[in-house]
Amino acid sequence: MKIITISIQKKKEPFFCNAYDAIGAYRQKRINLGSPLWLRWRLDQRVIAAREAPIEIHYESLGTYYEIYGHYLIVRSIKKEILYIYIRTTLGHISLYREIEEAIQGFWQGCYNSMLPARIRVSPG
């Protein structure tokens, strides 16, 4: 697990590729539940609209650059293609979102199973 940091407005906040890496850093006591962090987000990139101007832009020598907004960050290639999107969040929020997602999945699974005949059931996963 590699933690990348970028100095944003004189604060160093870690970057994580996924929630599991963030949880691992928490277990190793490198971050707290409320520590701000950047989490790579697998989001339909069409959802990100250019409604606001970035707070900062950081350029790398090979042309990659970071557009930094209030609660998200876009990493673009030299050709202006979106490479990654990160959201600024905390581990506490990630845990809460995961619990809500699991509860919703369980609810819909139960609803779906209740509509099927008794001999047919769909298992989760």
N, CA and C of each residue as an Amber inpcrd file, in Angstrom:
protein
   375
   0.8460000  -1.1690000   0.0000000   0.0000000   0.0000000   0.0000000
   0.8900000   1.2290000   0.0000000   0.6430000   2.1200000  -0.9240000
   1.4360000   3.3290000  -1.0490000   0.5400000   4.5270000  -0.7630000
   0.9470000   5.3670000   0.1560000   0.1920000   6.5780000   0.4420000
   0.8900000   7.7260000  -0.2540000   0.1660000   8.3820000  -1.1320000
   0.6740000   9.5440000  -1.8360000   0.1220000  10.7610000  -1.1220000
   0.9240000  11.7800000  -0.9650000   0.4020000  13.0080000  -0.3930000
   0.7200000  14.1620000  -1.3270000  -0.1220000  15.1370000  -1.3030000
   0.0990000  16.3560000  -2.0570000  -0.1900000  17.5010000  -1.1100000
   0.6140000  18.5060000  -1.1470000   0.4140000  19.6430000  -0.2670000
  -0.6620000  20.5350000  -0.8660000  -1.8060000  20.5800000  -0.2290000
  -2.9240000  21.3800000  -0.6940000  -3.2070000  22.4250000   0.3700000
  -3.0420000  23.6590000  -0.0030000  -3.2410000  24.7640000   0.9230000
  -2.4790000  24.5180000   2.2220000  -1.2190000  24.1140000   2.0850000
  -0.2930000  23.8930000   3.1980000  -0.7070000  22.7540000   4.1340000
  -1.5810000  21.8350000   3.6710000  -1.9690000  20.6690000   4.4640000
  -1.5340000  19.4270000   3.6910000  -1.0350000  18.4290000   4.4090000
  -0.7070000  17.1650000   3.7560000  -1.8110000  16.1710000   4.0890000
  -2.4630000  15.6980000   3.0490000  -3.5490000  14.7370000   3.2140000
  -3.2570000  13.5330000   2.3350000  -3.4110000  12.3210000   2.8740000
  -3.0720000  11.1160000   2.1110000  -4.0770000  10.8090000   1.0050000
  -3.5940000  10.1480000  -0.0410000  -4.4100000   9.6650000  -1.1500000
  -4.4870000   8.1460000  -1.0460000  -5.6800000   7.5870000  -1.2950000
  -5.8630000   6.1340000  -1.2800000  -6.5710000   5.7010000  -2.5540000
  -6.1480000   4.5480000  -3.0710000  -6.7650000   4.0060000  -4.2870000
  -8.1260000   3.3790000  -4.0120000  -8.3180000   2.9280000  -2.7830000
  -9.6040000   2.3140000  -2.4310000  -9.8070000   2.3760000  -0.9160000
 -11.0070000   2.0330000  -0.4940000 -11.3530000   2.0980000   0.9270000
 -10.5510000   1.0970000   1.7550000 -10.1950000  -0.0500000   1.1730000
  -9.4360000  -1.0570000   1.9160000  -8.0610000  -0.5310000   2.3270000
  -7.4250000   0.2370000   1.4310000  -6.1340000   0.8320000   1.7770000
  -6.2830000   1.8430000   2.9130000  -7.3570000   2.6160000   2.8820000
  -7.6110000   3.5970000   3.9480000  -7.8430000   2.8880000   5.2780000
  -8.6020000   1.7980000   5.2600000  -8.8580000   1.0230000   6.4810000
  -7.5440000   0.4430000   7.0110000  -6.6840000  -0.0310000   6.1090000
  -5.3780000  -0.5580000   6.5160000  -4.5290000   0.5130000   7.1950000
  -4.5530000   1.7350000   6.6520000  -3.8000000   2.8370000   7.2620000
  -4.3590000   3.1730000   8.6440000  -5.6690000   3.0720000   8.8000000
  -6.2960000   3.3210000  10.1090000  -5.8590000   2.2540000  11.1140000
  -5.8580000   1.0040000  10.6960000  -5.4410000  -0.0850000  11.5810000
  -3.9790000   0.0380000  11.9840000  -3.1700000   0.6260000  11.1150000
  -1.7580000   0.8580000  11.4250000  -1.5450000   2.1830000  12.1580000
  -2.6570000   2.8310000  12.5060000  -2.6470000   4.0940000  13.2600000
  -1.9320000   5.2250000  12.5150000  -2.0190000   5.1980000  11.1660000
  -1.4390000   6.2830000  10.3670000  -2.4470000   7.3870000  10.0940000
  -3.7440000   7.0710000  10.2380000  -4.7990000   8.0720000  10.1110000
  -5.8430000   7.8120000  11.1870000  -6.6810000   8.8190000  11.4530000
  -7.7870000   8.6820000  12.4000000  -9.1090000   8.6140000  11.6390000
 -10.1910000   8.2780000  12.3440000 -11.5050000   8.2130000  11.6970000
 -11.9060000   9.5540000  11.0930000 -11.5160000  10.6380000  11.7270000
 -11.9010000  11.9550000  11.2550000 -10.8610000  12.6680000  10.4220000
  -9.7490000  12.0110000  10.1360000  -8.6840000  12.6460000   9.3450000
  -9.1260000  12.8250000   7.8940000  -8.9680000  14.0370000   7.3320000
  -9.2970000  14.2160000   5.9110000  -8.3770000  13.3740000   5.0400000
  -8.9230000  12.7860000   3.9900000  -8.1520000  11.9830000   3.0520000
  -8.7670000  12.1050000   1.6720000  -7.9980000  11.6920000   0.6740000
  -8.4640000  11.6830000  -0.7070000  -8.6360000  10.2290000  -1.1410000
  -9.8260000   9.8820000  -1.6070000 -10.1540000   8.5100000  -1.9920000
 -10.4730000   8.4710000  -3.4820000  -9.7780000   7.5770000  -4.2160000
 -10.0660000   7.4480000  -5.6460000 -11.5080000   6.9910000  -5.8090000
 -12.2140000   7.6800000  -6.6410000 -13.6420000   7.4420000  -6.8190000
 -13.8920000   6.8700000  -8.1940000 -14.5940000   5.7770000  -8.2350000
 -14.9370000   5.1550000  -9.5080000 -16.3280000   5.6540000  -9.8800000
 -16.3400000   6.8040000 -10.4650000 -17.5720000   7.5240000 -10.7510000
 -17.6690000   7.7210000 -12.2520000 -18.8840000   7.6830000 -12.7640000
 -19.0820000   7.9990000 -14.1660000 -18.5660000   9.4160000 -14.3750000
 -17.5540000   9.5530000 -15.1850000 -16.8750000  10.8340000 -15.3300000
 -17.7470000  11.9020000 -15.9750000 -18.8320000  11.5010000 -16.6180000
 -19.7240000  12.4960000 -17.2050000 -20.4670000  13.2790000 -16.1340000
 -20.5000000  12.7490000 -14.8990000 -21.1930000  13.4180000 -13.8030000
 -20.4510000  14.6880000 -13.3820000 -19.1350000  14.6710000 -13.5340000
 -18.3280000  15.8350000 -13.1670000 -18.4890000  16.8860000 -14.2560000
 -19.1180000  17.9680000 -13.9110000 -19.3210000  19.0630000 -14.8670000
 -18.4370000  20.2330000 -14.4730000 -18.0380000  20.9930000 -15.4430000
 -17.1600000  22.1380000 -15.1870000 -17.9940000  23.3460000 -14.7490000
 -18.6450000  23.2390000 -13.6070000 -19.4730000  24.3260000 -13.0880000
 -18.6760000  25.2950000 -12.2350000 -17.5600000  24.8340000 -11.7420000
 -16.7650000  25.6780000 -10.8650000 -15.3100000  25.6620000 -11.3070000
 -14.6220000  26.6880000 -10.9280000 -13.1970000  26.7700000 -11.2520000
 -12.3980000  26.0900000 -10.1470000 -11.2950000  25.4480000 -10.4910000
 -10.4750000  24.8150000  -9.4570000  -9.8700000  25.8460000  -8.5080000
  -9.6630000  25.4100000  -7.2650000  -9.0100000  26.2570000  -6.2610000
  -7.5360000  26.3950000  -6.5940000  -6.9270000  25.2650000  -6.9800000
  -5.5070000  25.2250000  -7.3370000  -5.3220000  24.2530000  -8.4800000
  -4.2360000  24.4310000  -9.2130000  -3.8240000  23.4630000 -10.2240000
  -2.3400000  23.2050000 -10.0130000  -1.9850000  21.9210000  -9.9110000
  -0.5780000  21.5200000  -9.7540000  -0.1600000  20.7770000 -11.0150000
   0.9630000  21.1780000 -11.5880000   1.4810000  20.5420000 -12.7920000
   2.6950000  19.6940000 -12.4650000   2.7950000  18.5200000 -13.1210000
   3.9730000  17.6720000 -12.9980000   4.8200000  17.8370000 -14.2530000
   6.0690000  17.4760000 -14.1620000   7.0110000  17.6960000 -15.2720000
   6.6430000  16.9260000 -16.5390000   5.9540000  15.7840000 -16.4190000
   5.6010000  14.9970000 -17.6040000   4.2440000  15.3850000 -18.1930000
   3.6490000  16.4500000 -17.6680000   2.4100000  16.9490000 -18.2470000
   1.1420000  16.6180000 -17.4870000   1.1830000  15.6520000 -16.5940000
   0.0120000  15.3390000 -15.7760000  -0.2530000  16.5210000 -14.8520000
  -1.5130000  16.8330000 -14.6260000  -1.8070000  17.9200000 -13.7100000
  -3.0320000  17.6040000 -12.8570000  -3.0970000  18.2620000 -11.7100000
  -4.1420000  18.0570000 -10.7140000  -5.0040000  19.3080000 -10.6320000
  -6.3010000  19.1610000 -10.8820000  -7.2490000  20.2520000 -10.6870000
  -7.8780000  20.0350000  -9.3170000  -7.6320000  20.9410000  -8.3980000
  -8.0770000  20.7670000  -7.0200000  -9.2850000  21.6600000  -6.7690000
 -10.3900000  21.0310000  -6.3610000 -11.6290000  21.7210000  -6.0410000
 -11.8580000  21.6030000  -4.5330000 -12.9580000  22.0980000  -4.0350000
 -13.2290000  22.0610000  -2.6000000 -13.2790000  20.6560000  -2.0180000
 -14.0010000  19.7350000  -2.6640000 -14.1690000  18.3960000  -2.1060000
 -13.8490000  17.2810000  -3.0930000 -13.2520000  17.6520000  -4.2070000
 -12.8000000  16.6150000  -5.1310000 -11.6040000  17.1200000  -5.9140000
 -10.9380000  16.1920000  -6.5780000  -9.7110000  16.4850000  -7.3060000
  -9.7390000  15.6600000  -8.5830000  -9.3600000  16.2600000  -9.6750000
  -9.3110000  15.5510000 -10.9520000  -7.8580000  15.5130000 -11.4230000
  -7.3860000  14.3150000 -11.7470000  -6.0400000  14.1420000 -12.2980000
  -6.2120000  13.9710000 -13.8000000  -5.5500000  14.8370000 -14.5680000
  -5.6810000  14.8100000 -16.0230000  -4.3240000  14.5540000 -16.6840000
  -4.4020000  13.9770000 -17.8710000  -3.1910000  13.7290000 -18.6680000
  -2.8260000  14.9900000 -19.4380000  -1.6970000  14.9300000 -20.0950000
  -1.2500000  16.0490000 -20.9180000  -2.2630000  16.3360000 -22.0290000
  -3.0480000  15.3160000 -22.4100000  -4.0730000  15.4690000 -23.4570000
  -5.4200000  15.8970000 -22.8680000  -5.4360000  16.2680000 -21.5990000
  -6.6210000  16.7370000 -20.8740000  -7.6510000  15.6330000 -20.6010000
  -7.2460000  14.3710000 -20.7540000  -8.1350000  13.2520000 -20.4360000
  -8.1610000  13.0580000 -18.9270000  -9.3270000  12.6970000 -18.3760000
  -9.4170000  12.4230000 -16.9460000  -8.7950000  11.0570000 -16.6760000
  -7.7580000  11.0390000 -15.8280000  -7.1180000   9.7840000 -15.4390000
  -7.7570000   9.2260000 -14.1760000  -7.9600000  10.1010000 -13.1820000
  -8.5390000   9.6910000 -11.9010000  -9.3800000  10.8320000 -11.3410000
 -10.3270000  10.4420000 -10.5160000 -11.0900000  11.4090000  -9.7300000
 -10.9660000  10.9720000  -8.2750000 -10.6460000  11.9090000  -7.4140000
 -10.5680000  11.6500000  -5.9800000 -11.5900000  12.5280000  -5.2810000
 -12.1890000  11.9940000  -4.2110000 -13.0610000  12.8040000  -3.3770000
 -12.3780000  13.0150000  -2.0310000 -12.6350000  14.1530000  -1.4230000
 -12.0870000  14.4440000  -0.0940000 -13.1300000  14.0050000   0.9260000
 -12.7440000  13.1020000   1.7920000 -13.6710000  12.5340000   2.7650000
 -12.8880000  12.1210000   4.0000000 -13.5300000  11.3520000   4.8700000
 -12.8680000  10.7880000   6.0460000 -13.1730000   9.3010000   6.1000000
 -12.3960000   8.5660000   6.8720000 -12.6390000   7.1360000   7.0340000
 -13.9800000   6.8950000   7.7240000 -14.3460000   7.7760000   8.6350000
 -15.6470000   7.6580000   9.2970000 -16.7910000   7.7180000   8.3000000
 -16.7130000   8.6250000   7.3350000 -17.7460000   8.7160000   6.3060000
 -17.7490000   7.4780000   5.4150000 -16.5580000   6.9970000   5.0600000
 -16.4690000   5.7940000   4.2210000 -17.1590000   4.6260000   4.9100000
 -16.9040000   4.4440000   6.2010000 -17.5210000   3.3510000   6.9530000
 -19.0320000   3.4950000   6.9850000 -19.5030000   4.7180000   7.2090000
 -20.9470000   4.9700000   7.2390000 -21.5810000   4.6580000   5.8810000
 -20.9630000   5.1160000   4.7960000 -21.5020000   4.8630000   3.4600000
 -21.5650000   3.3730000   3.1620000 -20.5400000   2.6410000   3.5850000
 -20.5260000   1.1870000   3.3300000 -21.6490000   0.4870000   4.0930000
 -21.8800000   0.8950000   5.3380000 -22.9680000   0.3020000   6.1120000
 -24.3240000   0.6000000   5.4820000 -24.5070000   1.8340000   5.0150000
 -25.7690000   2.1970000   4.3630000 -25.9560000   1.3930000   3.0840000
 -24.8980000   1.2680000   2.2870000 -24.9780000   0.5070000   1.0430000
 -25.3390000  -0.9530000   1.3000000 -24.7100000  -1.5640000   2.3170000
 -25.0240000  -2.9550000   2.6570000 -26.4580000  -3.1020000   3.1340000
 -26.9470000  -2.1450000   3.9120000 -28.3270000  -2.1980000   4.3960000
 -29.3130000  -2.0820000   3.2320000 -29.0280000  -1.2010000   2.2830000
 -29.9120000  -1.0380000   1.1230000 -29.9130000  -2.3010000   0.2780000
 -28.7240000  -2.8890000   0.0710000 -28.6510000  -4.1270000  -0.7050000
 -29.4480000  -5.2380000  -0.0210000 -29.3190000  -5.3350000   1.3030000
 -30.0780000  -6.3420000   2.0510000 -31.5770000  -6.1090000   1.9550000
 -31.9890000  -4.8480000   2.0280000 -33.4050000  -4.5090000   1.9230000
 -33.9590000  -4.9240000   0.5640000 -33.2620000  -4.5540000  -0.5100000
 -33.7480000  -4.8920000  -1.8470000 -33.7100000  -6.3900000  -2.1030000
 -32.7100000  -7.0750000  -1.5410000 -32.6460000  -8.5300000  -1.6840000
 -33.8570000  -9.1660000  -1.0190000 -34.2040000  -8.6670000   0.1780000
 -35.3750000  -9.1780000   0.8860000 -36.6600000  -8.9090000   0.1240000
 -36.7920000  -7.7260000  -0.4460000 -37.9770000  -7.3860000  -1.2440000
 -38.0790000  -8.2900000  -2.4610000 -36.9620000  -8.4960000  -3.1270000
 -36.9520000  -9.3230000  -4.3240000 -37.3430000 -10.7590000  -3.9810000
 -36.7570000 -11.2960000  -2.9000000 -37.0650000 -12.6670000  -2.4930000
 -38.5260000 -12.8110000  -2.0690000 -39.1020000 -11.7760000  -1.4720000
 -40.4980000 -11.8800000  -1.0270000 -41.4700000 -11.9200000  -2.2090000
 -41.0150000 -11.4790000  -3.3830000 -41.8750000 -11.5080000  -4.5700000
 -41.7690000 -12.8180000  -5.3350000 -40.7800000 -13.6470000  -5.0060000
 -40.5880000 -14.9190000  -5.6970000 -41.3780000 -16.0280000  -5.0040000
 -41.6920000 -17.0870000  -5.7360000 -42.3190000 -18.2440000  -5.0760000
 -41.4070000 -18.7800000  -3.9690000 -41.9970000 -19.4040000  -2.9560000
 -41.2740000 -19.8500000  -1.7630000 -40.1050000 -20.7790000  -2.0880000
 -40.1990000 -21.5660000  -3.1360000 -39.1310000 -22.5200000  -3.4390000
 -37.9390000 -21.8890000  -4.1580000 -38.0800000 -20.6420000  -4.6260000
 -36.9870000 -19.9670000  -5.3300000 -36.5000000 -18.7960000  -4.4830000
 -35.2360000 -18.7980000  -4.1680000 -34.6460000 -17.6920000  -3.4180000
 -33.3080000 -17.3300000  -4.0580000 -32.9970000 -16.0660000  -4.0400000
 -31.7320000 -15.5780000  -4.5770000 -30.8410000 -15.2390000  -3.3890000
 -29.6420000 -15.8020000  -3.3960000 -28.7230000 -15.5260000  -2.3020000
 -27.9470000 -14.2500000  -2.5780000 -27.5770000 -13.5050000  -1.5200000
 -26.8090000 -12.2800000  -1.7320000 -25.4440000 -12.5770000  -2.3110000
 -24.9110000 -11.6200000  -3.0720000 -23.5640000 -11.7300000  -3.6290000
 -23.6030000 -12.3110000  -4.9240000
